[in-house]
Amino acid sequence: MKQKPTVTLLITFLIGLVLWFTPHSAELSPQAWHLFAIFVATIIGIILKPLPIGAMAILAISVATITKTLSLSDVLSGFHSEIVWLVIFAFSISRGFIKTGLGKRIAYYFVALMGKKTLGLSYGLLVGDLILAPAIPSTTARTGGVIFPIAQGLAKSFGSDPNLGTERKIGSFLMKVAYQGSVITSAMFLTAMAANPLIASFTQDAGFSISWGQWALGGALPGLLSLLVMPWVVYKLYPPEIHDTPHAAEFAKNKLKEMGRPSKSEWLMFGVFVLLLVLWIFGSLFSIPATVAAMCGLSLLLVLSVLDWKDILAETKAWDTFIWFAILIMLATFLNKLGFMGWFSEQVVEAISGFNPILAFAILFLVYFYSHYLFASNTAHVSAMYPAFLMVAISLGMPSGFVILAFAFSSSLMGGLTHYGSGPAPLYFGSGYIPIKAWWRVGFFVSIVNIAIWIGVGSLWWKLLGFY
């Protein structure tokens, strides 16, 4: 039975209160420990969801300020972050894909091109998702708003409908591949998932930096390999009953005919998108940060009337993310500044000091990855664990570049484990095409394949690139 918001809010408050008054190490200041109590209570609140995540974040800074744990200027400092503004600009740009219809056109095009076989059809959906990923930081908007309705429409066009008991014809396979593909594409670009810029900010606080281009280049080879291998793995683990799908290509072509020729707005959106990719990839050569590039891209869309100011104001997801994102960055930043992260890292390193560094890292990585079974949000997981685990792993003597990329990419990949593991997961699961047992079973085996590719092949790729 679902807990009432008042009950879960009380539980969250009591956890924070208990931590607040728990005796702590003399090495830590009371201020650091009290901020930790507020931070943990906030993360628990994000998991239990007595209030929306933005409301929980506002509650956190209210408590931090009223208790004199942090000053008002301290709690508002997160809103100055370049990364926070990158997110809101990217979210606003993504609205152009939805408004103009360019997102659906791209997806239908690749379905028409590759959809003669069931496996090819799934690759068509993945390529569409991959093309859209750099410019749509909301996985829910991208795969839930664009890819999901196309996959569902294709499934039903073949008579594959859970209401008819025919979900295994093709629908179950397409839904599973589309969802698992979304966690891979989310890992491949800094701007493909809301928690990725959060990771970049935490990494910067730890004394390291990762640019948009470095992220994309590091994720390119393992990401493409995962997208190539994953549908085949799902095909073997949870095979469809239909293997030939000539009707799918026809279905997509008819949809494209209904849409007509690309509009002027679509062409302008496409042109700005290409310009953004160029600036994000090569901007460092001209001293143009990713945030400045996104700001210029959004400005062009407004000047060209692809978007208007009402569109920006209506992008509630962007403004919601802007608030909680800035606050979580601030909390983690001050935990580090006040010495909590360093102290915690020392305790963990001391506890595993007898382990071989590689074995110790493997344990840390697997704990980080599979603890996502306990989280219903990538953001909550990243906020709670990424900064501490990053510092501990680096303290072991592991190459910092390798550690940063391993944890960064896995922060998206772990979303494929459960039916509640990321924003669009409940949407795909709720469609009724995949029972929970099959979802978890396939998700677990795909996670093993992804880890093998991203850590195995990926580590060699990152070494070749000189990232460590």
Secondary structure as a PSIPRED ss2 file (coil, helix, strand):
# PSIPRED VFORMAT (PSIPRED V4.0)

   1 M C   1.000  0.000  0.000
   2 K C   1.000  0.000  0.000
   3 Q C   1.000  0.000  0.000
   4 K C   1.000  0.000  0.000
   5 P H   0.000  1.000  0.000
   6 T H   0.000  1.000  0.000
   7 V H   0.000  1.000  0.000
   8 T H   0.000  1.000  0.000
   9 L H   0.000  1.000  0.000
  10 L H   0.000  1.000  0.000
  11 I H   0.000  1.000  0.000
  12 T H   0.000  1.000  0.000
  13 F H   0.000  1.000  0.000
  14 L H   0.000  1.000  0.000
  15 I H   0.000  1.000  0.000
  16 G H   0.000  1.000  0.000
  17 L H   0.000  1.000  0.000
  18 V H   0.000  1.000  0.000
  19 L H   0.000  1.000  0.000
  20 W H   0.000  1.000  0.000
  21 F H   0.000  1.000  0.000
  22 T C   1.000  0.000  0.000
  23 P C   1.000  0.000  0.000
  24 H C   1.000  0.000  0.000
  25 S C   1.000  0.000  0.000
  26 A C   1.000  0.000  0.000
  27 E C   1.000  0.000  0.000
  28 L C   1.000  0.000  0.000
  29 S C   1.000  0.000  0.000
  30 P H   0.000  1.000  0.000
  31 Q H   0.000  1.000  0.000
  32 A H   0.000  1.000  0.000
  33 W H   0.000  1.000  0.000
  34 H H   0.000  1.000  0.000
  35 L H   0.000  1.000  0.000
  36 F H   0.000  1.000  0.000
  37 A H   0.000  1.000  0.000
  38 I H   0.000  1.000  0.000
  39 F H   0.000  1.000  0.000
  40 V H   0.000  1.000  0.000
  41 A H   0.000  1.000  0.000
  42 T H   0.000  1.000  0.000
  43 I H   0.000  1.000  0.000
  44 I H   0.000  1.000  0.000
  45 G H   0.000  1.000  0.000
  46 I H   0.000  1.000  0.000
  47 I H   0.000  1.000  0.000
  48 L H   0.000  1.000  0.000
  49 K C   1.000  0.000  0.000
  50 P C   1.000  0.000  0.000
  51 L C   1.000  0.000  0.000
  52 P C   1.000  0.000  0.000
  53 I H   0.000  1.000  0.000
  54 G H   0.000  1.000  0.000
  55 A H   0.000  1.000  0.000
  56 M H   0.000  1.000  0.000
  57 A H   0.000  1.000  0.000
  58 I H   0.000  1.000  0.000
  59 L H   0.000  1.000  0.000
  60 A H   0.000  1.000  0.000
  61 I H   0.000  1.000  0.000
  62 S H   0.000  1.000  0.000
  63 V H   0.000  1.000  0.000
  64 A H   0.000  1.000  0.000
  65 T H   0.000  1.000  0.000
  66 I H   0.000  1.000  0.000
  67 T C   1.000  0.000  0.000
  68 K C   1.000  0.000  0.000
  69 T C   1.000  0.000  0.000
  70 L C   1.000  0.000  0.000
  71 S C   1.000  0.000  0.000
  72 L H   0.000  1.000  0.000
  73 S H   0.000  1.000  0.000
  74 D H   0.000  1.000  0.000
  75 V H   0.000  1.000  0.000
  76 L C   1.000  0.000  0.000
  77 S H   0.000  1.000  0.000
  78 G H   0.000  1.000  0.000
  79 F H   0.000  1.000  0.000
  80 H H   0.000  1.000  0.000
  81 S C   1.000  0.000  0.000
  82 E H   0.000  1.000  0.000
  83 I H   0.000  1.000  0.000
  84 V H   0.000  1.000  0.000
  85 W H   0.000  1.000  0.000
  86 L H   0.000  1.000  0.000
  87 V H   0.000  1.000  0.000
  88 I H   0.000  1.000  0.000
  89 F H   0.000  1.000  0.000
  90 A H   0.000  1.000  0.000
  91 F H   0.000  1.000  0.000
  92 S H   0.000  1.000  0.000
  93 I H   0.000  1.000  0.000
  94 S H   0.000  1.000  0.000
  95 R H   0.000  1.000  0.000
  96 G H   0.000  1.000  0.000
  97 F H   0.000  1.000  0.000
  98 I H   0.000  1.000  0.000
  99 K H   0.000  1.000  0.000
 100 T H   0.000  1.000  0.000
 101 G C   1.000  0.000  0.000
 102 L H   0.000  1.000  0.000
 103 G H   0.000  1.000  0.000
 104 K H   0.000  1.000  0.000
 105 R H   0.000  1.000  0.000
 106 I H   0.000  1.000  0.000
 107 A H   0.000  1.000  0.000
 108 Y H   0.000  1.000  0.000
 109 Y H   0.000  1.000  0.000
 110 F H   0.000  1.000  0.000
 111 V H   0.000  1.000  0.000
 112 A H   0.000  1.000  0.000
 113 L H   0.000  1.000  0.000
 114 M H   0.000  1.000  0.000
 115 G C   1.000  0.000  0.000
 116 K C   1.000  0.000  0.000
 117 K E   0.000  0.000  1.000
 118 T H   0.000  1.000  0.000
 119 L H   0.000  1.000  0.000
 120 G H   0.000  1.000  0.000
 121 L H   0.000  1.000  0.000
 122 S H   0.000  1.000  0.000
 123 Y H   0.000  1.000  0.000
 124 G H   0.000  1.000  0.000
 125 L H   0.000  1.000  0.000
 126 L H   0.000  1.000  0.000
 127 V H   0.000  1.000  0.000
 128 G H   0.000  1.000  0.000
 129 D H   0.000  1.000  0.000
 130 L H   0.000  1.000  0.000
 131 I H   0.000  1.000  0.000
 132 L H   0.000  1.000  0.000
 133 A H   0.000  1.000  0.000
 134 P H   0.000  1.000  0.000
 135 A H   0.000  1.000  0.000
 136 I C   1.000  0.000  0.000
 137 P C   1.000  0.000  0.000
 138 S C   1.000  0.000  0.000
 139 T H   0.000  1.000  0.000
 140 T H   0.000  1.000  0.000
 141 A H   0.000  1.000  0.000
 142 R H   0.000  1.000  0.000
 143 T H   0.000  1.000  0.000
 144 G H   0.000  1.000  0.000
 145 G H   0.000  1.000  0.000
 146 V H   0.000  1.000  0.000
 147 I H   0.000  1.000  0.000
 148 F H   0.000  1.000  0.000
 149 P H   0.000  1.000  0.000
 150 I H   0.000  1.000  0.000
 151 A H   0.000  1.000  0.000
 152 Q H   0.000  1.000  0.000
 153 G H   0.000  1.000  0.000
 154 L H   0.000  1.000  0.000
 155 A H   0.000  1.000  0.000
 156 K H   0.000  1.000  0.000
 157 S H   0.000  1.000  0.000
 158 F C   1.000  0.000  0.000
 159 G C   1.000  0.000  0.000
 160 S C   1.000  0.000  0.000
 161 D C   1.000  0.000  0.000
 162 P H   0.000  1.000  0.000
 163 N H   0.000  1.000  0.000
 164 L H   0.000  1.000  0.000
 165 G C   1.000  0.000  0.000
 166 T C   1.000  0.000  0.000
 167 E C   1.000  0.000  0.000
 168 R C   1.000  0.000  0.000
 169 K C   1.000  0.000  0.000
 170 I C   1.000  0.000  0.000
 171 G H   0.000  1.000  0.000
 172 S H   0.000  1.000  0.000
 173 F H   0.000  1.000  0.000
 174 L H   0.000  1.000  0.000
 175 M H   0.000  1.000  0.000
 176 K H   0.000  1.000  0.000
 177 V H   0.000  1.000  0.000
 178 A H   0.000  1.000  0.000
 179 Y H   0.000  1.000  0.000
 180 Q H   0.000  1.000  0.000
 181 G H   0.000  1.000  0.000
 182 S H   0.000  1.000  0.000
 183 V H   0.000  1.000  0.000
 184 I H   0.000  1.000  0.000
 185 T H   0.000  1.000  0.000
 186 S H   0.000  1.000  0.000
 187 A H   0.000  1.000  0.000
 188 M H   0.000  1.000  0.000
 189 F C   1.000  0.000  0.000
 190 L C   1.000  0.000  0.000
 191 T C   1.000  0.000  0.000
 192 A C   1.000  0.000  0.000
 193 M C   1.000  0.000  0.000
 194 A C   1.000  0.000  0.000
 195 A H   0.000  1.000  0.000
 196 N H   0.000  1.000  0.000
 197 P H   0.000  1.000  0.000
 198 L H   0.000  1.000  0.000
 199 I H   0.000  1.000  0.000
 200 A H   0.000  1.000  0.000
 201 S H   0.000  1.000  0.000
 202 F H   0.000  1.000  0.000
 203 T H   0.000  1.000  0.000
 204 Q H   0.000  1.000  0.000
 205 D H   0.000  1.000  0.000
 206 A C   1.000  0.000  0.000
 207 G C   1.000  0.000  0.000
 208 F C   1.000  0.000  0.000
 209 S C   1.000  0.000  0.000
 210 I C   1.000  0.000  0.000
 211 S C   1.000  0.000  0.000
 212 W H   0.000  1.000  0.000
 213 G H   0.000  1.000  0.000
 214 Q H   0.000  1.000  0.000
 215 W H   0.000  1.000  0.000
 216 A H   0.000  1.000  0.000
 217 L H   0.000  1.000  0.000
 218 G H   0.000  1.000  0.000
 219 G H   0.000  1.000  0.000
 220 A H   0.000  1.000  0.000
 221 L H   0.000  1.000  0.000
 222 P H   0.000  1.000  0.000
 223 G H   0.000  1.000  0.000
 224 L H   0.000  1.000  0.000
 225 L H   0.000  1.000  0.000
 226 S H   0.000  1.000  0.000
 227 L H   0.000  1.000  0.000
 228 L H   0.000  1.000  0.000
 229 V H   0.000  1.000  0.000
 230 M H   0.000  1.000  0.000
 231 P H   0.000  1.000  0.000
 232 W H   0.000  1.000  0.000
 233 V H   0.000  1.000  0.000
 234 V H   0.000  1.000  0.000
 235 Y H   0.000  1.000  0.000
 236 K H   0.000  1.000  0.000
 237 L H   0.000  1.000  0.000
 238 Y C   1.000  0.000  0.000
 239 P C   1.000  0.000  0.000
 240 P C   1.000  0.000  0.000
 241 E C   1.000  0.000  0.000
 242 I C   1.000  0.000  0.000
 243 H C   1.000  0.000  0.000
 244 D E   0.000  0.000  1.000
 245 T C   1.000  0.000  0.000
 246 P H   0.000  1.000  0.000
 247 H H   0.000  1.000  0.000
 248 A H   0.000  1.000  0.000
 249 A H   0.000  1.000  0.000
 250 E H   0.000  1.000  0.000
 251 F H   0.000  1.000  0.000
 252 A H   0.000  1.000  0.000
 253 K H   0.000  1.000  0.000
 254 N H   0.000  1.000  0.000
 255 K H   0.000  1.000  0.000
 256 L H   0.000  1.000  0.000
 257 K H   0.000  1.000  0.000
 258 E H   0.000  1.000  0.000
 259 M H   0.000  1.000  0.000
 260 G C   1.000  0.000  0.000
 261 R C   1.000  0.000  0.000
 262 P C   1.000  0.000  0.000
 263 S C   1.000  0.000  0.000
 264 K H   0.000  1.000  0.000
 265 S H   0.000  1.000  0.000
 266 E H   0.000  1.000  0.000
 267 W H   0.000  1.000  0.000
 268 L H   0.000  1.000  0.000
 269 M H   0.000  1.000  0.000
 270 F H   0.000  1.000  0.000
 271 G H   0.000  1.000  0.000
 272 V H   0.000  1.000  0.000
 273 F H   0.000  1.000  0.000
 274 V H   0.000  1.000  0.000
 275 L H   0.000  1.000  0.000
 276 L H   0.000  1.000  0.000
 277 L H   0.000  1.000  0.000
 278 V H   0.000  1.000  0.000
 279 L H   0.000  1.000  0.000
 280 W H   0.000  1.000  0.000
 281 I H   0.000  1.000  0.000
 282 F H   0.000  1.000  0.000
 283 G H   0.000  1.000  0.000
 284 S H   0.000  1.000  0.000
 285 L H   0.000  1.000  0.000
 286 F H   0.000  1.000  0.000
 287 S C   1.000  0.000  0.000
 288 I C   1.000  0.000  0.000
 289 P C   1.000  0.000  0.000
 290 A H   0.000  1.000  0.000
 291 T H   0.000  1.000  0.000
 292 V H   0.000  1.000  0.000
 293 A H   0.000  1.000  0.000
 294 A H   0.000  1.000  0.000
 295 M H   0.000  1.000  0.000
 296 C H   0.000  1.000  0.000
 297 G H   0.000  1.000  0.000
 298 L H   0.000  1.000  0.000
 299 S H   0.000  1.000  0.000
 300 L H   0.000  1.000  0.000
 301 L H   0.000  1.000  0.000
 302 L H   0.000  1.000  0.000
 303 V H   0.000  1.000  0.000
 304 L C   1.000  0.000  0.000
 305 S C   1.000  0.000  0.000
 306 V C   1.000  0.000  0.000
 307 L C   1.000  0.000  0.000
 308 D C   1.000  0.000  0.000
 309 W H   0.000  1.000  0.000
 310 K H   0.000  1.000  0.000
 311 D H   0.000  1.000  0.000
 312 I H   0.000  1.000  0.000
 313 L H   0.000  1.000  0.000
 314 A H   0.000  1.000  0.000
 315 E C   1.000  0.000  0.000
 316 T H   0.000  1.000  0.000
 317 K H   0.000  1.000  0.000
 318 A H   0.000  1.000  0.000
 319 W H   0.000  1.000  0.000
 320 D H   0.000  1.000  0.000
 321 T H   0.000  1.000  0.000
 322 F H   0.000  1.000  0.000
 323 I H   0.000  1.000  0.000
 324 W H   0.000  1.000  0.000
 325 F H   0.000  1.000  0.000
 326 A H   0.000  1.000  0.000
 327 I H   0.000  1.000  0.000
 328 L H   0.000  1.000  0.000
 329 I H   0.000  1.000  0.000
 330 M H   0.000  1.000  0.000
 331 L H   0.000  1.000  0.000
 332 A H   0.000  1.000  0.000
 333 T H   0.000  1.000  0.000
 334 F H   0.000  1.000  0.000
 335 L H   0.000  1.000  0.000
 336 N H   0.000  1.000  0.000
 337 K H   0.000  1.000  0.000
 338 L C   1.000  0.000  0.000
 339 G C   1.000  0.000  0.000
 340 F H   0.000  1.000  0.000
 341 M H   0.000  1.000  0.000
 342 G H   0.000  1.000  0.000
 343 W H   0.000  1.000  0.000
 344 F H   0.000  1.000  0.000
 345 S H   0.000  1.000  0.000
 346 E H   0.000  1.000  0.000
 347 Q H   0.000  1.000  0.000
 348 V H   0.000  1.000  0.000
 349 V H   0.000  1.000  0.000
 350 E H   0.000  1.000  0.000
 351 A H   0.000  1.000  0.000
 352 I C   1.000  0.000  0.000
 353 S C   1.000  0.000  0.000
 354 G C   1.000  0.000  0.000
 355 F C   1.000  0.000  0.000
 356 N C   1.000  0.000  0.000
 357 P H   0.000  1.000  0.000
 358 I H   0.000  1.000  0.000
 359 L H   0.000  1.000  0.000
 360 A H   0.000  1.000  0.000
 361 F H   0.000  1.000  0.000
 362 A H   0.000  1.000  0.000
 363 I H   0.000  1.000  0.000
 364 L H   0.000  1.000  0.000
 365 F H   0.000  1.000  0.000
 366 L H   0.000  1.000  0.000
 367 V H   0.000  1.000  0.000
 368 Y H   0.000  1.000  0.000
 369 F H   0.000  1.000  0.000
 370 Y H   0.000  1.000  0.000
 371 S H   0.000  1.000  0.000
 372 H H   0.000  1.000  0.000
 373 Y H   0.000  1.000  0.000
 374 L H   0.000  1.000  0.000
 375 F C   1.000  0.000  0.000
 376 A C   1.000  0.000  0.000
 377 S C   1.000  0.000  0.000
 378 N H   0.000  1.000  0.000
 379 T H   0.000  1.000  0.000
 380 A H   0.000  1.000  0.000
 381 H H   0.000  1.000  0.000
 382 V H   0.000  1.000  0.000
 383 S H   0.000  1.000  0.000
 384 A H   0.000  1.000  0.000
 385 M H   0.000  1.000  0.000
 386 Y H   0.000  1.000  0.000
 387 P H   0.000  1.000  0.000
 388 A H   0.000  1.000  0.000
 389 F H   0.000  1.000  0.000
 390 L H   0.000  1.000  0.000
 391 M H   0.000  1.000  0.000
 392 V H   0.000  1.000  0.000
 393 A H   0.000  1.000  0.000
 394 I H   0.000  1.000  0.000
 395 S H   0.000  1.000  0.000
 396 L C   1.000  0.000  0.000
 397 G C   1.000  0.000  0.000
 398 M C   1.000  0.000  0.000
 399 P C   1.000  0.000  0.000
 400 S H   0.000  1.000  0.000
 401 G H   0.000  1.000  0.000
 402 F H   0.000  1.000  0.000
 403 V H   0.000  1.000  0.000
 404 I H   0.000  1.000  0.000
 405 L H   0.000  1.000  0.000
 406 A H   0.000  1.000  0.000
 407 F H   0.000  1.000  0.000
 408 A H   0.000  1.000  0.000
 409 F H   0.000  1.000  0.000
 410 S H   0.000  1.000  0.000
 411 S H   0.000  1.000  0.000
 412 S H   0.000  1.000  0.000
 413 L H   0.000  1.000  0.000
 414 M H   0.000  1.000  0.000
 415 G H   0.000  1.000  0.000
 416 G H   0.000  1.000  0.000
 417 L C   1.000  0.000  0.000
 418 T C   1.000  0.000  0.000
 419 H C   1.000  0.000  0.000
 420 Y C   1.000  0.000  0.000
 421 G C   1.000  0.000  0.000
 422 S C   1.000  0.000  0.000
 423 G C   1.000  0.000  0.000
 424 P C   1.000  0.000  0.000
 425 A H   0.000  1.000  0.000
 426 P H   0.000  1.000  0.000
 427 L H   0.000  1.000  0.000
 428 Y H   0.000  1.000  0.000
 429 F H   0.000  1.000  0.000
 430 G H   0.000  1.000  0.000
 431 S C   1.000  0.000  0.000
 432 G C   1.000  0.000  0.000
 433 Y C   1.000  0.000  0.000
 434 I C   1.000  0.000  0.000
 435 P C   1.000  0.000  0.000
 436 I H   0.000  1.000  0.000
 437 K H   0.000  1.000  0.000
 438 A H   0.000  1.000  0.000
 439 W H   0.000  1.000  0.000
 440 W H   0.000  1.000  0.000
 441 R H   0.000  1.000  0.000
 442 V H   0.000  1.000  0.000
 443 G H   0.000  1.000  0.000
 444 F H   0.000  1.000  0.000
 445 F H   0.000  1.000  0.000
 446 V H   0.000  1.000  0.000
 447 S H   0.000  1.000  0.000
 448 I H   0.000  1.000  0.000
 449 V H   0.000  1.000  0.000
 450 N H   0.000  1.000  0.000
 451 I H   0.000  1.000  0.000
 452 A H   0.000  1.000  0.000
 453 I H   0.000  1.000  0.000
 454 W H   0.000  1.000  0.000
 455 I H   0.000  1.000  0.000
 456 G H   0.000  1.000  0.000
 457 V H   0.000  1.000  0.000
 458 G H   0.000  1.000  0.000
 459 S H   0.000  1.000  0.000
 460 L H   0.000  1.000  0.000
 461 W H   0.000  1.000  0.000
 462 W H   0.000  1.000  0.000
 463 K H   0.000  1.000  0.000
 464 L H   0.000  1.000  0.000
 465 L H   0.000  1.000  0.000
 466 G C   1.000  0.000  0.000
 467 F C   1.000  0.000  0.000
 468 Y C   1.000  0.000  0.000
